[in-house]
């Protein structure tokens, strides 16, 4: 395998590794006892998977069509969607971190 292929985000081996890690993250998230955090984590995994697959499509389109910088307008909507997915993912991750921090601060209730 040449060096340029190893650095590409569309490298099939790396994609499979990332998909496997996302499956692990999704499973760990869904095992959380807090239903909100469980679904939040699963949603983050879903969005990261969408972004990964979208990125592969963008890379493939650029490579196959040999798009020059002047022609980037063709893929600009897909790139904008990719960035929107990452921004939303960032918001969800920040929310999850806040929920995690707040849950540690809350005193545990004793059973009555």
DRENBATOR-67274 format. One line per 10 residues: number of its first residue (from 1); for each residue x, y, z of C-alpha. Coordinates in nm, 4 decimals. Layout:
BEGIN
NUM> X/Y/Z ~ ...
//
This chain:
BEGIN
1> 0.0000/0.0000/0.0000 ~ 0.1486/0.3352/-0.0994 ~ 0.1892/0.6248/0.1464 ~ -0.0698/0.8468/-0.0230 ~ -0.3373/0.5784/0.0189 ~ -0.2588/0.5390/0.3885 ~ -0.3091/0.9118/0.4542 ~ -0.6439/0.9322/0.2749 ~ -0.9553/0.9443/0.4960 ~ -1.1226/0.7273/0.2312
11> -0.8772/0.4419/0.2916 ~ -1.1074/0.1354/0.3196 ~ -0.9002/-0.0177/0.6015 ~ -0.9237/0.2995/0.8086 ~ -1.2920/0.3316/0.7293 ~ -1.3574/-0.0182/0.8619 ~ -1.1570/0.0575/1.1767 ~ -1.3496/0.3787/1.2325 ~ -1.6846/0.2074/1.1741 ~ -1.5875/-0.0604/1.4259
21> -1.4903/0.2069/1.6818 ~ -1.8186/0.3874/1.6214 ~ -2.0059/0.0616/1.6826 ~ -1.8157/0.0247/2.0124 ~ -1.8978/0.3843/2.1095 ~ -2.2653/0.3334/2.0196 ~ -2.2848/0.0129/2.2249 ~ -2.1150/0.1739/2.5260 ~ -2.3461/0.4733/2.5008 ~ -2.6586/0.2606/2.4839
31> -2.5445/0.0724/2.7946 ~ -2.5538/0.3982/2.9962 ~ -2.8198/0.3863/3.2688 ~ -2.9253/0.7452/3.1919 ~ -3.1666/0.7257/2.8966 ~ -3.0858/1.0789/2.7793 ~ -2.7111/1.0234/2.7771 ~ -2.7568/0.6793/2.6181 ~ -2.9511/0.8250/2.3271 ~ -2.7280/1.1296/2.3024
41> -2.4194/0.9083/2.2668 ~ -2.5916/0.6840/2.0136 ~ -2.6902/0.9941/1.8160 ~ -2.3308/1.1174/1.8204 ~ -2.2161/0.7805/1.6851 ~ -2.4811/0.7992/1.4115 ~ -2.3753/1.1502/1.3098 ~ -2.0058/1.0613/1.3073 ~ -2.0850/0.7616/1.0876 ~ -2.2845/0.9828/0.8483
51> -1.9947/1.2290/0.8352 ~ -1.7442/0.9520/0.7665 ~ -1.9487/0.8086/0.4809 ~ -2.0203/1.1552/0.3412 ~ -1.6482/1.2347/0.3523 ~ -1.5738/0.9183/0.1573 ~ -1.8267/1.0274/-0.1049 ~ -1.6758/1.3739/-0.1273 ~ -1.3230/1.2346/-0.1598 ~ -1.4383/0.9869/-0.4232
61> -1.6168/1.2536/-0.6264 ~ -1.3140/1.4834/-0.6164 ~ -1.0779/1.2025/-0.7150 ~ -1.2963/1.0445/-0.9869 ~ -1.3971/1.3707/-1.1505 ~ -1.0515/1.5237/-1.1018 ~ -1.2110/1.8370/-0.9608 ~ -0.9859/2.1396/-0.9647 ~ -1.0065/2.4189/-0.7066 ~ -1.2091/2.6234/-0.9574
71> -1.4670/2.3448/-0.9793 ~ -1.5126/2.2994/-0.6041 ~ -1.8581/2.4555/-0.6327 ~ -1.9773/2.1127/-0.7486 ~ -1.9019/1.9562/-0.4108 ~ -1.9534/2.2651/-0.1954 ~ -2.3055/2.1594/-0.0784 ~ -2.1751/1.8198/0.0340 ~ -1.8806/1.9829/0.2107 ~ -2.1176/2.2258/0.3855
81> -2.3356/1.9348/0.4996 ~ -2.0256/1.7538/0.6273 ~ -1.9282/2.0601/0.8314 ~ -2.2838/2.1018/0.9660 ~ -2.2828/1.7411/1.0841 ~ -1.9551/1.7980/1.2673 ~ -2.0807/2.1201/1.4274 ~ -2.3927/1.9422/1.5544 ~ -2.1824/1.6505/1.6754 ~ -1.9649/1.8955/1.8685
91> -2.2752/2.0469/2.0330 ~ -2.4005/1.7032/2.1374 ~ -2.0606/1.6054/2.2769 ~ -2.0460/1.9293/2.4789 ~ -2.3974/1.8629/2.6114 ~ -2.2965/1.5094/2.7070 ~ -1.9911/1.6413/2.8923 ~ -2.2062/1.8921/3.0830 ~ -2.4552/1.6207/3.1768 ~ -2.1710/1.3963/3.2925
101> -2.0200/1.6754/3.5043 ~ -2.3558/1.7711/3.6559 ~ -2.4428/1.4111/3.7400 ~ -2.1183/1.3794/3.9381 ~ -2.2032/1.6922/4.1369 ~ -2.5554/1.5785/4.2257 ~ -2.5833/1.3974/4.5572 ~ -2.7106/1.0451/4.5339 ~ -3.0449/0.9884/4.7033 ~ -3.0682/0.7266/4.9689
111> -3.3475/0.4711/4.9244 ~ -3.6411/0.5375/5.1527
//
